Amino acid sequence: MSIAALFAPLDLGHGLVLPNRVLLAPCTRNRASADLGPSAGAAAYYAARADAGLLVTEAVLVTAQAQGYLDTPGLFLDAHVPAWRRVCDAVHARGGRIFAQLWHTGRLAHSHWARAQPVAPSAVLDPILRRQAGGVELYNEMPRALATEEVPQVVELFRAAARRAREAGFDGVEVHGANGYLVEQFLRAHTNRRTDAWGGSVEGRLRFALEVVRACVGVWGPGRVGLRLSPAAYFGEMRWTPGDNEVYVELLRRVRDLALAYVHTGVVEDRVYEELGCTSTQFLRRHWGGVLVANGAYVPARAQQAVASGACDLVSFGRSFIANPDLVERLRQGQPLVEYRPEMTKALQ
Ligand SMILES: Cc1cc2nc3c(=O)[nH]c(=O)nc-3n(C[C@H](O)[C@H](O)[C@H](O)COP(=O)(O)O)c2cc1C
C-alpha cells in the first residue's frame, strides 16, 4: 500500500502549512493538575507526537462549571496560560503545530466536580449511569435551562478561552461541537426545546454554534479556527431527530464565510448511518467545501484511500495515536501499529 497521499503537505493558508495529513484527534486523558491546568506530563506527551501534521489537544474546559469528568484541564484561569505555554513551546521546539480544543459539556457536566447544577439549552435528562469516581456511582443530572440572557455569557467564556489560547502560544483553536456536549446540545432537537432566539427554528438552533465560532474567529482571524461536528453519532445519549439534518446543513453553509481552518468529523466509527444515508464524513463533505478532517476508527489503508480519493483532506487518529506515540513514523515505514486497549487511558468511563 502506498501511503504517499498521507504524506503530501497541505497549505492551510494564513501561515499554517501541515507537513502531512495525519492529525492527533483530541483525546481526554484525565490527568489535569490540581488547579485544572494541563498535566505535568502534557508537554512531553504532545511533543512526542509533534511530527503529526497538526495536534489537537484533549478537550479544554472554558469554565470550571462545565467539568463533567475527572481531572480534565481548562483555559479559564490566567494561571492556565503559562502552563499551556510550556506545552506549546515543547511542541514548537519539535517543529509541531497545536490547536486547543475548546469545550463546554453542558448537560454532561456533573456537580460532583463542577459544584453547580449543569446548564443546558433545555432541562432534558437522559438518566443513565455515566461513570464512577473513587468508587462513587454518578448519574447524569437534570440540567438547568440557561436563561436567554445567560447564553451570550457562555459565548463569552469561549471567547475568553480563545484569547487565553492565543496568549499561551497555540496555533489555533478547535470548537468542540461534537459528541453530545453543549454546542451540539443547542443544535439538536432532542436537547434544544427552546422557543427563544437560541432555539425553535433552524436559525435559532444553529445560533449558539455560529456565535461561538464567530467569537473564536474574532480572536484568531482567518484560518486558525476548526470546528468539530458529529452528525448522527449518539455519544452522550444524544439523538438524531428528523430536521437535525437541516440545522447542520445550514450551519455548514453559514460558516463558509468565516475562513475556518477545517471542519472535523467526531465519531467513534465513521460508518454509514441510516439517518444520513452515508458516513458522517461523507455528510460533511457533501455540505462543506473547505478542508475536511475525517475521523472514526480509520486504519492506515482506509486513511490513505480517503485522502487519495478526495473523500477528505486530512485524517485524525485518536486511539491509535494514544497507543503509538510514533504513529507518524510507523505509517511512513508501513510498520504494524500497537493495538489500543482501554487500560492505556486513565479515563474512568
Ligand atoms: C480516551 C479517549 C478520549 C477522547 N477524548 C475526546 C475529547 O476530549 N474530545 C473529542 O472531541 N473527542 C474525544 N475522543 C474521541 C476521539 O477524538 C475520536 O473521535 C475517537 O476516538 C474515534 O477516533 P479513533 O478511532 O481514531 O480513536 C476521545 C476518544 C478516546 C478513546
The ligand as an ORCA input file, in Angstrom:
! r2SCAN-3c Opt
* xyz 0 1
  C      -9.750      8.118     25.583
  C     -10.479      8.986     24.606
  C     -10.691     10.330     24.902
  C     -11.351     11.143     23.983
  N     -11.499     12.493     24.265
  C     -12.031     13.318     23.327
  C     -12.034     14.732     23.518
  O     -11.536     15.251     24.516
  N     -12.584     15.493     22.540
  C     -13.145     14.952     21.410
  O     -13.628     15.684     20.555
  N     -13.120     13.623     21.206
  C     -12.569     12.804     22.118
  N     -12.491     11.456     21.867
  C     -12.919     10.942     20.558
  C     -11.715     10.859     19.614
  O     -11.234     12.153     19.283
  C     -12.101     10.144     18.299
  O     -13.186     10.816     17.720
  C     -12.483      8.697     18.513
  O     -11.584      8.053     19.396
  C     -12.517      7.948     17.179
  O     -11.275      8.053     16.522
  P     -10.173      6.853     16.585
  O     -10.860      5.621     16.052
  O      -9.055      7.309     15.719
  O      -9.796      6.676     18.015
  C     -11.841     10.616     22.781
  C     -11.634      9.242     22.497
  C     -10.957      8.450     23.382
  C     -10.710      6.996     23.020
*
